[in-house]
Amino acid sequence: MNVKEKILVLDFGGQYNQLIARRVRDNNVYAEIKPYTVSLEEIKAEKYKGIIFTGGPNSVYDMSSPHFDKQILDLGIPVLGICYGCQLICWMRGGKVETSDTREYGKIEMTVDKKDSVLFENIPDSVVWMSHTDKIVEVPDGFEITAHSDNCPVAAMENSEDKIYAVQFHPEVTHTEYGKKLLYNFIFNVCECSGNWKMEGFIDNTVKALREKIGDKKVVLGLSGGVDSSVAAALLSKAVGNQLTCVFVDQGLMRKDEGDFVEQTFTKLFDMKFVRVNCGEEFISKLKGVIDPEDKRKIIGTEFYSVFWNKIREEADGGFFAQGTIYPDCIESGKGDADKIKTHHNKVKMPEDIKFDDVIEPLADLFKDEVRKVGELLGIPKELVWRQPFPGPGLGVRIIGEITAEKVKILQEADAVFRDEIKKSGIENELSQFFAVLTDVKTVGVMGDHRTYDNLIAIRAVTTDDFMTADFARIPYDVLARVSSRIINECTGVNRVVYDITSKPPGTVEWA
Ligand code: XMP
């Protein structure tokens, strides 16, 4: 990215590389991640204000571990090494690293030895997060120990003349009490950044660059109604107005009124050509008689892209194709697969017969929280910007057994009631995802004088940081009671509601 001031996060395969970049960006300084296989020449050309070596799972003496040209430490650019990065600096400058008998792991008390270190400015003895087996036993010439712990004689070291700093612990994780402050000190005291990278500036610069690139040509964007494509649409609309065509495929498996909401939002608030393809009936007929969850997913996915590309083909006459790709979709990792870019659902492969001049990805440098900030600044309603994840196959993964139009309707109604009650109860922000599921079960009930035999709705709400693991949310009983009573009263065909109390693992978030 073309910004004046940026920090390089040089990835040696650690698990926190993205977190480090995000923490730097929290200080309004742009950070980008590159794998350790990047060349020294490339680094020189970028004129970084500072470089951070990440952690990594390896031992520096194992020559198959990631290493880097030692000259990187002689460029005059400030360097901060973290964990493996700290040991690597020690090894590169001729110090000594040893494998220890005990692994130091978890929250550790650190003592600051050099109180006037600019890296430790206003950081007292405090708790840090460690995770290492190898440790530094002898610092290189020109370095001094700046902090230690009981088990780790060199918890931090520095060569302030060469502006090389290294910490054995992880300042980027929240368990390190003064981690944020340490990164702040590196960015501002050592690298002397000014901290002027802000989303307002990002919008202005991106709009200008988009106008230059697009000229008077057309841009076509696939809009799903998700956060990323919505923000990309708003940004492109600000740049080129009605030269933008958004193609929105409503496969009939969205939540209640969602298709209309997306259409109204974009047509009312933004200048663009909005093309909506309603193909719910075709989807239902393709899904007739299909029960296996994987088969359903495959049919929904294949059908979606067939409709989508057909429409794009109609709209394409040169010009540009835009996508809501975001930074985590593009980062090359230092985990040994550096030449492979992750395949991700945001990066879709276009059929070869569709021809555009180029692909535009205006959000490719931003993390999700930054995309949301841009969305808010561009005036997209909070409801869209902060919306919970919604799976590509939509309600198709929340209807067990055969999908029919009637079942979609029942589920949409039940889900709308659940969402409404959660909103009213004020606990929406505590939940990562919540929704209703139409099970393939009918149960006996009684309504007035009648015996009923109707559908069972399950409701699910989870809390999670990353969706890899999740816990079921502890929703108050009185909220559950209101949801249950309203669903049974308001949704025809439902006579029982259950709450899913399964965590992930062993369960998944979705039911199918
Ligand atoms: P699971 O069910 O795998 O869900 O625990 C984890 C997260 O992924 C979402 N999900 C999907 N998202 N296409 C998507 O775009 C899919 O096929 C899909 N399946 C699950 C799910 O909603 C949850 O947020």
Boltz pocket constraint, residues with backbone or C-beta under 6 A from the ligand:
constraints:
  - pocket:
      binder: B
      contacts: [[A, 345], [A, 389], [A, 390], [A, 391], [A, 392], [A, 393], [A, 397], [A, 433], [A, 467], [A, 504], [A, 507], [A, 508], [A, 509], [A, 510], [A, 511]]
      max_distance: 6.0
